[in-house]
Amino acid sequence: MTKIESRFARMSRRAAITGAAMATMALAACGGSKGVAEGDMGLGAAEGAKVTVVEYASVTCPHCALWQKNTWPAFKAKYVDTNKVRYVFRELPTPPVDAATAGFLVARCAGPDKYFDVVHQLMATQQEMITSSPRDWLLRTAQAAGMSEQQFNDCVTDKEAVAAMEKRVQFAQAQGVSGTPAFYVNDTQVISPGGEGASLADLSTAIDAELAK
């Protein structure tokens, strides 16, 4: 086992504890977007907008990847690019938790301007995590974002960054979020049948109602 693989293994053990705790939680009554979480990544309208849409997702979640592929482009064009809503993305690693955690660390190390590009690229190429290896998949994405292998190694083993990630997971738990993808429009969860999270139609119904108030 290489040094970097050993660090990944330690990260995995620590993250597994968090994941186990998360799996035992039921959805709480409170809305999943209350408050502003440290580390929130947002697009569209400014903070404090009339309507805020929060998505909890993971780069290793197949349903999250399907939502990004099938719904995100139209949602972005209709509400984000037009600044009608503030879209907030919150990280909630899912199995394999170590790979998801490392993926989010890479996205943050790539910088704010590249964060969403990295997240979307990881979701779009999830299959490579299986056909090659999680580390190779993550490294290729990091290098495509302009990082060297050494920068990648330093990034995914940064103890402070991992601790910050764990705090974001704890915040999600405190909000009662137990699965991904999860969508909230001004603190009200929007769920559509089919397993991909919220459809554009259902999101639009909730968003337009809030905008009309």
Solvent accessible surface area in square Angstrom, and as a share of the most:
residue,aa,sasa,rsa
1,M,177,0.79
2,T,76,0.44
3,K,144,0.61
4,I,17,0.09
5,E,74,0.33
6,S,33,0.22
7,R,74,0.27
8,F,19,0.08
9,A,28,0.21
10,R,118,0.43
11,M,6,0.03
12,S,37,0.24
13,R,149,0.54
14,R,100,0.37
15,A,10,0.08
16,A,55,0.42
17,I,128,0.65
18,T,31,0.18
19,G,15,0.14
20,A,61,0.47
21,A,49,0.38
22,M,17,0.07
23,A,83,0.65
24,T,114,0.66
25,M,67,0.30
26,A,83,0.65
27,L,94,0.47
28,A,54,0.42
29,A,117,0.91
30,C,47,0.28
31,G,10,0.09
32,G,0,0.00
33,S,12,0.08
34,K,96,0.41
35,G,56,0.54
36,V,102,0.59
37,A,9,0.07
38,E,153,0.69
39,G,26,0.25
40,D,35,0.18
41,M,31,0.14
42,G,26,0.25
43,L,53,0.27
44,G,33,0.32
45,A,14,0.11
46,A,78,0.61
47,E,118,0.53
48,G,76,0.73
49,A,28,0.22
50,K,114,0.48
51,V,0,0.00
52,T,31,0.18
53,V,1,0.00
54,V,1,0.00
55,E,5,0.02
56,Y,1,0.00
57,A,0,0.00
58,S,0,0.00
59,V,0,0.00
60,T,6,0.03
61,C,8,0.05
62,P,88,0.55
63,H,81,0.36
64,C,0,0.00
65,A,17,0.13
66,L,74,0.37
67,W,5,0.02
68,Q,24,0.11
69,K,151,0.64
70,N,85,0.44
71,T,15,0.09
72,W,17,0.06
73,P,75,0.47
74,A,47,0.37
75,F,0,0.00
76,K,67,0.28
77,A,58,0.45
78,K,86,0.36
79,Y,1,0.00
80,V,7,0.04
81,D,84,0.43
82,T,72,0.42
83,N,95,0.49
84,K,98,0.41
85,V,0,0.00
86,R,45,0.16
87,Y,3,0.01
88,V,8,0.05
89,F,3,0.01
90,R,15,0.06
91,E,3,0.01
92,L,1,0.00
93,P,5,0.03
94,T,22,0.13
95,P,102,0.64
96,P,55,0.34
97,V,25,0.14
98,D,30,0.15
99,A,0,0.00
100,A,0,0.00
101,T,6,0.04
102,A,0,0.00
103,G,0,0.00
104,F,0,0.00
105,L,2,0.01
106,V,1,0.00
107,A,0,0.00
108,R,65,0.24
109,C,63,0.38
110,A,19,0.15
111,G,18,0.17
112,P,112,0.70
113,D,138,0.72
114,K,89,0.38
115,Y,0,0.00
116,F,22,0.09
117,D,96,0.50
118,V,4,0.02
119,V,0,0.00
120,H,38,0.17
121,Q,85,0.38
122,L,0,0.00
123,M,6,0.03
124,A,73,0.57
125,T,25,0.15
126,Q,22,0.10
127,Q,115,0.51
128,E,61,0.27
129,M,24,0.11
130,I,125,0.64
131,T,100,0.58
132,S,51,0.33
133,S,37,0.24
134,P,53,0.33
135,R,45,0.17
136,D,59,0.31
137,W,1,0.00
138,L,0,0.00
139,L,22,0.11
140,R,105,0.38
141,T,10,0.06
142,A,0,0.00
143,Q,87,0.39
144,A,89,0.69
145,A,15,0.11
146,G,62,0.59
147,M,20,0.09
148,S,54,0.35
149,E,79,0.35
150,Q,113,0.50
151,Q,99,0.44
152,F,0,0.00
153,N,28,0.14
154,D,77,0.40
155,C,6,0.04
156,V,0,0.00
157,T,27,0.16
158,D,61,0.32
159,K,173,0.73
160,E,147,0.66
161,A,28,0.22
162,V,8,0.04
163,A,45,0.35
164,A,40,0.31
165,M,3,0.01
166,E,41,0.18
167,K,133,0.56
168,R,33,0.12
169,V,6,0.04
170,Q,105,0.47
171,F,53,0.22
172,A,0,0.00
173,Q,28,0.12
174,A,74,0.57
175,Q,22,0.10
176,G,1,0.01
177,V,0,0.00
178,S,37,0.24
179,G,37,0.36
180,T,24,0.14
181,P,18,0.11
182,A,5,0.04
183,F,2,0.01
184,Y,6,0.02
185,V,4,0.02
186,N,48,0.25
187,D,53,0.28
188,T,89,0.52
189,Q,59,0.26
190,V,16,0.09
191,I,121,0.61
192,S,11,0.07
193,P,134,0.84
194,G,74,0.71
195,G,38,0.37
196,E,54,0.24
197,G,15,0.14
198,A,2,0.01
199,S,42,0.27
200,L,50,0.25
201,A,72,0.56
202,D,54,0.28
203,L,0,0.00
204,S,13,0.09
205,T,97,0.56
206,A,27,0.21
207,I,0,0.00
208,D,64,0.33
209,A,54,0.42
210,E,36,0.16
211,L,55,0.27
212,A,89,0.69
213,K,162,0.69
